[in-house]
């Protein structure tokens, strides 16, 4: 499976109301330090991929304009403050064997 397909599968597994960071997805895909590549994989992602659950480091929204992403997250019960999301509260923590 190529990197982009792996990234999309990981993002599909993120439950509603939870978020991941680009760096976290890269690490789960087996490519730590390739957060920017995750963004490239999301450019033309299929409609079944919940792209809005992927955030920048520190819980920041990285799409421009951010309104649509924030709206989708709020619709899942994620509380935002000034365009930021609390990773402590909402970050998805998959089990250790989830993506072997």
N, C-alpha and C positions, 0 to 999 in steps of 0.2 A: 504494500500500500504506500502511495507516495505521501509526501509531507502535507500537501493541501487536503487530501482526502482524510488523513488522520486528524488534522485540525478541525475539519468540519464535523467529523464523528464525535470528537470530544465536546465541541460546542453544542451539538444536538443533545448530549447527555446532561447538560447543565439544567437542573430543575427550575421551573418558574419561581420567581422570587429570590433567586440566588444569582450571583455574578462570579466571573473569573477575570483575571487580568491577562493581557496579551502574553506576558512573560510566563504566567502559570500554564497557559495553554501550550506554549512552546515547550516547556519542561515536561508536561504530561505527554506530549507527542514524541519525547525523546531527543529534543533539540534545545536544550537550555541556551539562553542568550540569543535566541532568534525571534524575539518578540515582533520585530518589524515584519518578518516573514508571515507571521500570523495575520497581520493587517492586510498584506498582499493577498493571502488566501481568501480573505473575506470580501474582496472587492466585487466579485461577481458571484456571490454565494447563492445557492438555491433558496427558494422561499421557505423551505422547511428548517432552515438554520436560524436559530434565535440569536442573530448577530448582536442584538441590543444588549445581551448579557455579558458582553466582553468590554472591559474597561482598561484604561491606562493604569499605570502604577499609582498607588495611593487612592484609587477609586475615582479617578477623573474620567469624564466623558471625552473621548478623543475624536468624535465625528463632528463635522461642521456643516450645517448648523446642528446643535445638540438637541433641539426641541423634540424631534421625533423619538430619539433614543430615550430621553428622559420620560416622555409620555408613555412609551411602552413599558418601561421599568415601573413607573408609578402604577400602571394598570395591573401589575403583578404584585403590588403591595410593597415595593421597594421605596423607602423614604429617601428623598434627596435633599441636600442642603447646599445651596449655591452651586448646583451642578456636580456635586460630589456625592459619592455613595460610601457609607461606612463598610469597609471591607471586614472589619471585626465582626460586624453584625450579619452581613449578607454574602460573604465570600464562600463559595462552594468548596468543600473539602471532601473529595472523593476518597473512597477506601484505597489502601495501598496496592491492591491487586486489580483495580478497576480497568486499567488500560495496558495490561501486559500482552 
